[in-house]
Amino acid sequence: MAYRLGFDEHPPAALRRCAREQLEDAVDQLERRRGEDPVGAVHEARKSLKKTRAVLRLVRREIPKRSYRRENLALRDAGRSVSGVRDADVLVETVDGLRERFAGQIPAKTFTALRGRLATQARAARDVDEGVVARLVEELRGARTRVEDWPLEDIGWATARRGAVNSYRRARKAGSVAVERPTAENLHEWRKRVKDHWYHQRLLEEAWPTVLAAQAEEAHALSDALGGEHDLTVLVQRLTGSDGPLSDLGVDGDEVLELVARRRAELAEAATQLGRRIFAESPKAYGRRLKRYVRAAAVEEPLAQAA
């Protein structure tokens, strides 16, 4: 099924189903697809892990802290064990984006030289130790089994709705901080909180698909803009390091870094404008609206329980 909670399901069953499906997909990606597309398989597996963590975050305030912390850290560490596979390719894609965005503004050979060096490093990063992958698959299967023991028995639709409102509140607050002080750290934190909000919108989308699906897409667009800004930040760190490509490729590093700065500013401004619309409502107003949608959709649960 899609990454959505079904309002014709019992809430704990719906949450467990979503988590199981994401973990099963991660295992499938690593076992079946990795031979054909190692980078794509790892990327999709990590996305599935993030979606699983978002399910947990939706109900984090209603389950024991120890249980939440144990599962969240296990899933986080699992994703980090193969993070380098995708990260190296992201830098190549980031350079490709700069070349397309600023075509003709600096010599084409500059982009060609940078891309060639980063692509070589990316190819080396794809060689993940088979033992690492095997251990990761084992960990994911263990996490899949533990989903059945998640303490969700008392969870109702009101809990899920409150979790979504909380992620909205946190994303809105992080956005205010990032707009006021647009440092790389603040923008990255905003992106993480926006992704939580995006995933939670998707999980509750069936409450009113026409409205919530559109809002989820806008949150996705904001996450992409902030993600692009973060990728450029990482690129700068890579290029200006002691062993970065700018140190020995014979290209004009200042020209490259100037374009990066311009693109980062563009993306930050786009994120600011989009964020103002997505988070225009106060958390209380958003919560009241979402409450009405959820109550109308929760046909299997008495309205009094969803209040």
C-alpha positions as CSV (number, residue, x, y, z in Angstrom):
1,M,0.0,0.0,0.0
2,A,1.0,3.7,-0.3
3,Y,2.7,5.5,2.6
4,R,-0.6,6.5,4.1
5,L,-2.6,5.6,7.2
6,G,-6.0,4.1,6.3
7,F,-8.9,5.6,8.4
8,D,-10.8,2.3,8.0
9,E,-8.0,0.6,9.9
10,H,-7.4,0.4,13.7
11,P,-4.8,3.2,14.4
12,P,-2.1,0.9,15.9
13,A,-2.6,-1.6,13.0
14,A,-2.2,1.2,10.4
15,L,0.9,2.6,12.0
16,R,2.5,-0.9,12.2
17,R,1.6,-1.6,8.6
18,C,3.3,1.6,7.4
19,A,6.4,0.8,9.4
20,R,6.5,-2.8,8.3
21,E,6.1,-1.9,4.6
22,Q,8.9,0.6,4.7
23,L,11.3,-1.8,6.4
24,E,10.4,-4.6,4.0
25,D,11.0,-2.3,1.1
26,A,14.4,-1.3,2.5
27,V,15.4,-5.0,2.7
28,D,14.1,-5.6,-0.8
29,Q,16.1,-2.7,-2.2
30,L,19.3,-4.0,-0.6
31,E,18.9,-7.6,-1.5
32,R,17.3,-7.5,-5.0
33,R,18.1,-4.1,-6.6
34,R,21.6,-3.4,-5.4
35,G,23.2,-5.5,-8.0
36,E,21.6,-3.5,-10.8
37,D,21.8,0.0,-9.3
38,P,23.8,0.1,-6.0
39,V,23.5,3.8,-5.5
40,G,19.8,3.9,-6.3
41,A,19.1,0.9,-4.0
42,V,20.9,2.4,-1.1
43,H,19.2,5.7,-1.6
44,E,15.8,4.1,-1.7
45,A,16.6,2.0,1.4
46,R,17.6,5.1,3.3
47,K,14.4,6.9,2.3
48,S,12.4,4.0,3.6
49,L,14.3,4.2,6.9
50,K,13.5,7.9,7.2
51,K,9.8,7.2,6.5
52,T,9.8,4.6,9.3
53,R,11.3,7.1,11.7
54,A,8.6,9.5,10.7
55,V,6.0,7.0,11.7
56,L,7.6,6.8,15.1
57,R,7.8,10.6,15.5
58,L,4.1,10.9,14.8
59,V,3.4,9.1,18.1
60,R,6.6,9.8,20.1
61,R,4.8,11.8,22.8
62,E,2.4,8.9,23.6
63,I,4.9,6.0,23.9
64,P,7.6,5.5,26.5
65,K,10.7,7.6,25.9
66,R,12.9,4.5,26.2
67,S,11.0,2.7,23.5
68,Y,11.1,5.6,21.2
69,R,14.7,6.4,21.7
70,R,15.8,2.7,21.2
71,E,14.0,2.3,17.9
72,N,14.8,5.8,16.6
73,L,18.5,5.4,17.3
74,A,18.6,1.9,15.8
75,L,17.0,3.2,12.6
76,R,19.2,6.3,12.4
77,D,22.4,4.3,12.9
78,A,21.3,1.7,10.3
79,G,20.9,4.5,7.7
80,R,24.2,6.1,8.5
81,S,26.1,2.8,8.0
82,V,25.7,3.3,4.2
83,S,25.3,7.0,3.9
84,G,28.6,7.5,2.0
85,V,27.4,5.6,-1.0
86,R,24.8,8.2,-1.9
87,D,26.5,11.3,-0.6
88,A,29.4,11.1,-3.1
89,D,26.9,10.9,-6.0
90,V,25.0,13.9,-4.7
91,L,28.1,16.1,-5.1
92,V,28.3,15.0,-8.8
93,E,24.6,15.9,-9.3
94,T,25.1,19.2,-7.6
95,V,27.9,20.2,-10.0
96,D,25.6,19.1,-12.9
97,G,22.9,21.4,-11.6
98,L,25.3,24.3,-11.3
99,R,26.5,23.7,-14.9
100,E,22.9,23.8,-16.2
101,R,21.9,26.8,-14.1
102,F,24.9,28.9,-15.0
103,A,25.8,27.7,-18.5
104,G,28.2,30.0,-20.3
105,Q,29.1,32.0,-17.2
106,I,32.4,30.3,-16.6
107,P,34.4,28.1,-18.8
108,A,32.8,24.7,-19.5
109,K,36.1,23.0,-18.8
110,T,35.9,24.1,-15.2
111,F,32.7,22.1,-14.6
112,T,34.1,19.2,-16.6
113,A,37.2,19.0,-14.5
114,L,35.3,19.2,-11.2
115,R,32.7,16.7,-12.3
116,G,35.4,14.2,-13.4
117,R,37.2,14.3,-10.1
118,L,34.0,14.0,-8.0
119,A,32.7,11.2,-10.3
120,T,35.9,9.2,-9.7
121,Q,35.5,9.6,-6.0
122,A,31.8,8.6,-6.2
123,R,32.7,5.4,-8.1
124,A,35.0,4.4,-5.3
125,A,32.4,5.1,-2.7
126,R,30.0,2.7,-4.3
127,D,32.1,-0.3,-3.3
128,V,30.3,-1.0,0.0
129,D,31.6,-4.0,2.0
130,E,29.3,-6.9,1.6
131,G,29.6,-7.6,5.3
132,V,28.2,-4.1,6.0
133,V,25.2,-4.7,3.8
134,A,24.6,-8.1,5.3
135,R,24.6,-6.7,8.8
136,L,22.3,-3.9,7.7
137,V,19.8,-6.3,6.2
138,E,19.9,-8.3,9.5
139,E,19.3,-5.2,11.5
140,L,16.4,-4.1,9.3
141,R,14.8,-7.5,9.7
142,G,15.2,-7.3,13.4
143,A,13.6,-3.8,13.4
144,R,10.7,-5.2,11.3
145,T,10.1,-7.9,13.9
146,R,10.2,-5.4,16.7
147,V,7.5,-3.3,15.1
148,E,4.9,-5.8,16.4
149,D,6.1,-4.9,19.9
150,W,5.9,-1.1,19.5
151,P,3.7,0.1,22.5
152,L,0.9,1.5,20.3
153,E,-2.1,-0.2,22.0
154,D,-3.5,3.0,23.3
155,I,-2.9,5.1,20.2
156,G,-5.9,6.7,18.5
157,W,-6.4,9.1,15.6
158,A,-6.2,12.0,18.1
159,T,-2.7,10.9,18.9
160,A,-1.6,10.8,15.3
161,R,-3.2,14.2,14.6
162,R,-1.5,15.8,17.6
163,G,1.8,14.3,16.4
164,A,1.3,16.0,13.0
165,V,0.5,19.3,14.7
166,N,3.6,19.0,16.7
167,S,5.8,18.5,13.6
168,Y,4.1,21.5,12.0
169,R,4.9,23.6,15.0
170,R,8.5,22.5,15.1
171,A,9.0,23.1,11.4
172,R,7.4,26.5,11.6
173,K,9.6,27.5,14.6
174,A,12.8,26.2,12.8
175,G,11.8,28.2,9.8
176,S,11.5,31.4,11.8
177,V,15.0,30.8,13.1
178,A,16.4,30.0,9.7
179,V,14.9,33.1,8.1
180,E,16.1,35.3,10.9
181,R,19.6,33.8,10.8
182,P,20.1,31.8,7.6
183,T,23.2,29.9,8.6
184,A,24.0,26.5,7.1
185,E,23.2,24.9,10.4
186,N,19.8,26.6,10.8
187,L,18.8,25.9,7.2
188,H,19.7,22.2,7.6
189,E,17.7,22.0,10.9
190,W,14.7,23.6,9.1
191,R,15.0,21.0,6.3
192,K,14.9,18.1,8.8
193,R,11.8,19.5,10.5
194,V,10.1,20.2,7.1
195,K,10.7,16.6,6.1
196,D,8.9,15.4,9.3
197,H,6.0,17.7,8.4
198,W,6.0,16.4,4.8
199,Y,5.9,12.8,5.9
200,H,3.2,13.4,8.4
201,Q,1.1,15.1,5.9
202,R,1.5,12.1,3.7
203,L,0.6,9.7,6.5
204,L,-2.7,11.6,7.2
205,E,-3.4,12.4,3.6
206,E,-6.5,10.2,3.5
207,A,-8.3,12.6,5.9
208,W,-8.8,14.8,2.9
209,P,-6.6,13.8,-0.1
210,T,-7.4,16.8,-2.3
211,V,-6.2,19.3,0.3
212,L,-3.5,17.4,2.2
213,A,-1.9,15.9,-0.8
214,A,-1.4,19.3,-2.3
215,Q,0.0,20.6,1.0
216,A,2.3,17.7,1.2
217,E,3.7,18.4,-2.3
218,E,4.4,22.0,-1.3
219,A,6.3,20.7,1.8
220,H,8.2,18.4,-0.5
221,A,9.2,21.3,-2.7
222,L,10.4,23.2,0.3
223,S,12.4,20.2,1.5
224,D,14.0,20.0,-2.0
225,A,14.9,23.7,-2.0
226,L,16.5,23.3,1.5
227,G,18.1,20.1,0.4
228,G,19.7,21.8,-2.6
229,E,21.1,24.5,-0.4
230,H,22.5,21.9,2.0
231,D,24.2,20.0,-0.9
232,L,25.8,23.2,-2.0
233,T,27.1,23.7,1.5
234,V,28.6,20.3,1.5
235,L,30.1,20.9,-1.9
236,V,31.9,24.1,-0.7
237,Q,33.3,22.1,2.2
238,R,34.6,19.5,-0.1
239,L,36.0,22.0,-2.6
240,T,37.8,24.1,-0.1
241,G,39.3,21.3,2.0
242,S,43.0,20.7,2.1
243,D,42.6,17.9,-0.4
244,G,39.7,19.4,-2.4
245,P,39.6,19.4,-6.2
246,L,40.2,23.2,-6.4
247,S,43.7,22.7,-4.9
248,D,45.1,20.8,-7.9
249,L,42.8,21.0,-10.9
250,G,44.1,24.3,-12.2
251,V,40.6,25.9,-12.3
252,D,39.5,29.3,-11.0
253,G,38.1,28.4,-7.6
254,D,36.8,31.8,-6.9
255,E,34.5,31.7,-10.0
256,V,33.1,28.4,-8.8
257,L,32.5,29.5,-5.3
258,E,30.9,32.7,-6.4
259,L,28.3,30.7,-8.5
260,V,27.7,28.4,-5.5
261,A,27.1,31.4,-3.3
262,R,24.6,32.8,-5.8
263,R,22.7,29.5,-6.1
264,R,22.6,29.1,-2.3
265,A,21.1,32.6,-2.0
266,E,18.5,31.8,-4.7
267,L,17.5,28.6,-3.0
268,A,17.3,30.2,0.5
269,E,15.1,33.0,-0.9
270,A,12.8,30.4,-2.6
271,A,12.6,28.4,0.6
272,T,11.7,31.6,2.6
273,Q,8.9,32.5,0.2
274,L,7.5,29.0,0.1
275,G,7.8,28.6,3.9
276,R,5.8,31.7,4.5
277,R,2.8,30.2,2.6
278,I,3.1,26.6,4.0
279,F,3.4,27.8,7.6
280,A,1.1,30.8,7.3
281,E,-1.3,29.4,9.9
282,S,-0.6,29.3,13.5
283,P,-0.1,25.8,14.9
284,K,-3.4,26.1,16.7
285,A,-5.3,27.1,13.6
286,Y,-3.6,24.3,11.7
287,G,-4.5,21.9,14.5
288,R,-8.2,22.9,14.5
289,R,-8.4,22.4,10.7
290,L,-6.6,19.0,10.8
291,K,-8.8,17.9,13.7
292,R,-11.9,18.4,11.6
293,Y,-10.5,16.5,8.7
294,V,-9.4,13.6,10.8
295,R,-12.7,13.4,12.7
296,A,-14.6,13.4,9.4
297,A,-12.4,10.6,8.0
298,A,-12.2,8.3,11.1
299,V,-15.4,6.5,10.2
300,E,-14.4,3.4,12.3
301,E,-13.9,5.5,15.5
302,P,-16.5,7.4,17.5
303,L,-16.1,11.1,17.2
304,A,-15.7,11.4,21.0
305,Q,-12.5,9.4,20.9
306,A,-11.0,11.6,18.2
307,A,-11.7,14.8,20.1
